[in-house]
Amino acid sequence: MDTVALAVTDGMLHFELSVAHEVFGAAPADVRVPWYDVAVCGPHAVRVGRFLLEPDGGLDRLRHADTVIVPGWADVDVDPPAGLVDAVRAAHEAGARVASLCTGAFVLAAAGLLDGKRATTHWAHTEVLAERYPKVTVDPDVLYVDNGSVLTSAGKAAAMDLCLHLVRLDHGSAVANTVARRLVVPPHRAGGQAQFVAAPVPARDDHPLSALLPWIVERLDRPLTVEDLARRAGMSSRHLGRHFRAATGTTPLQWLLTQRIRRAQELLESTDDGIDAIATATGMGTATTLRRHFNRTLGVPPDTYRRTFR
């Protein structure tokens, strides 16, 4: 039975802590493998969000664990406690696998565990992590990074992805899928998949793009150029570009590509259409083009993405 220690101190985020405890804390009823022995470790009774938590033992227990999970750190502008940083470092030196969830990466970075390694955290904090710890190669566009004995995840839902990834490494895909079914979450999202940030759209009816964007979405199967969009909107291509940048933070063609990818995701999830048919339905033209853009945007090929929802 592997031991999993959840490292907690004042200032941790309760969601990521709860996710880890839910995954590792209790085996599904129909799983017939030795499950994890989970301990919550902290220096004293700690405040986690709105909750007061009584740990099972002190931080010194981390170095006796097979796996140490460091949940999200609430305020990245405040250095994590030295006691926590030292305990996480000592656990890794003793041979523990150490994984951070969301902004828990700041604890691992402070402990020096990410020096010379690729890592991620919540997309809103990747720039801060990179600036504060220049020896770390921060990747803002992935769900999680597996460096073997050191792993990091992006925020919230990606924390679940990393926990299931650890179960998969320890017990295989069938067990991990059983855990995912119990939690009603996708059984596998590859770590290289992008941190999904939906492209915003104008909220006001009188916005210059409020009529254009739905018109585009209804015609994703057609070849559309910037000139086509500008003509429909009744403005110059340059003027259209300025409105798109202000409203969506991107260019007209990039926004259009994002909508095509999102439509392809929907079709892969909900239909049995072939890749060629989906390429046609999304205006990509060929399966080769769809695969190239899909893989570049999401980090996984369409076939792999579809298997996640089967």
Secondary structure, 3 states (H helix, E strand, C coil): CCEEEEECCCCECHHHHHHHHHHHHCCCCCCCCCCCEEEEECCCCEEECCEEECCCECHHHHHHCCEEEECCECCCCCCCCHHHHHHHHHHHHCCCEEEECHHHHHHHHHCCCCCCCEECCCHHHHHHHHHHCCCCEECCCCCEEECCCEEEECCCHHHHHHHHHHHHHHHCHHHHHHHHHHHCCCCCCCCCCCCCCCCCCCCCCCCCCCCHHHHHHCCCCCCCCHHHHHHHHCCCHHHHHHHHHHHHCCCHHHHHHHHHHHHHHHHHHHCCCCHHHHHHHCCCCCHHHHHHHHHHHHCCCHHHHHHHCC
